[in-house]
Amino acid sequence: MAYSESTTEKIEVLSNGTINCECTVIIYKDDSAVASTKYTSCYFPGTDLSDAPEMVKKAASVFWTDDVISNYQQTVVAITS
């Protein structure tokens, strides 16, 4: 009666640079799935990624250019003003 788990991540990068991450954790007893859970997270250009999944960090390193971060921050300021 051995328990194990697996995690999968689905990454989506929006046109404004926001990264959505859907993680699915599946718990197995022997070779049969007995439980699963999903959770989602959003990461906005320029935010701290120290606690983010590794795939999110990799996506941000590619998509979060200085221009993307600057444009996102300008959009946020324009919306909140």
C-alpha positions as CSV (number, residue, x, y, z in Angstrom):
1,M,0.0,0.0,0.0
2,A,2.4,2.7,-1.3
3,Y,1.2,6.3,-1.8
4,S,2.8,8.6,-4.3
5,E,1.9,11.9,-6.0
6,S,2.4,13.6,-9.3
7,T,2.1,17.3,-10.2
8,T,1.4,18.8,-13.6
9,E,1.5,22.4,-14.6
10,K,-0.3,24.2,-17.4
11,I,1.2,27.6,-18.3
12,E,-0.6,30.3,-20.3
13,V,0.9,33.7,-21.2
14,L,-1.6,36.4,-22.0
15,S,-0.9,39.2,-24.5
16,N,-0.2,41.7,-21.6
17,G,2.5,39.3,-20.2
18,T,0.3,37.9,-17.3
19,I,1.2,34.3,-16.7
20,N,-1.6,32.0,-15.6
21,C,-0.5,28.7,-14.0
22,E,-2.9,25.7,-13.4
23,C,-1.4,23.0,-11.2
24,T,-2.9,19.6,-10.8
25,V,-1.8,17.3,-8.0
26,I,-2.8,13.6,-8.2
27,I,-2.4,11.2,-5.2
28,Y,-2.0,7.6,-6.0
29,K,-2.4,4.5,-3.8
30,D,-0.4,1.8,-5.5
31,D,-1.1,2.5,-9.1
32,S,-4.7,3.9,-8.8
33,A,-5.5,7.6,-8.5
34,V,-7.4,8.2,-5.2
35,A,-7.5,12.0,-5.0
36,S,-6.7,15.1,-7.0
37,T,-6.8,18.8,-6.6
38,K,-6.3,21.8,-8.9
39,Y,-5.2,25.3,-8.0
40,T,-4.5,28.3,-10.2
41,S,-2.2,31.3,-9.8
42,C,-1.6,34.5,-11.7
43,Y,1.7,36.2,-12.0
44,F,1.8,39.8,-13.3
45,P,4.8,41.2,-15.2
46,G,7.5,42.4,-12.9
47,T,6.2,40.7,-9.7
48,D,8.4,38.5,-7.4
49,L,8.5,34.9,-8.6
50,S,10.6,33.5,-5.7
51,D,7.7,31.2,-4.7
52,A,6.5,30.4,-8.2
53,P,6.8,27.0,-9.9
54,E,9.9,26.6,-12.0
55,M,7.9,26.6,-15.3
56,V,6.5,30.0,-14.5
57,K,10.0,31.4,-13.8
58,K,11.2,30.0,-17.2
59,A,8.2,31.5,-19.0
60,A,8.8,34.9,-17.3
61,S,12.4,34.9,-18.3
62,V,11.4,34.6,-21.9
63,F,8.3,36.7,-22.1
64,W,8.9,39.4,-19.5
65,T,11.1,41.8,-21.4
66,D,11.7,45.3,-20.1
67,D,9.1,46.6,-22.6
68,V,6.4,44.1,-21.4
69,I,7.0,45.0,-17.8
70,S,6.9,48.7,-18.5
71,N,3.8,48.5,-20.6
72,Y,2.0,46.5,-18.0
73,Q,3.0,48.9,-15.2
74,Q,1.8,51.9,-17.4
75,T,-1.6,50.1,-18.0
76,V,-2.1,49.5,-14.2
77,V,-1.3,53.1,-13.4
78,A,-3.7,54.3,-16.2
79,I,-6.5,52.0,-14.9
80,T,-6.1,53.0,-11.2
81,S,-5.8,56.8,-11.9
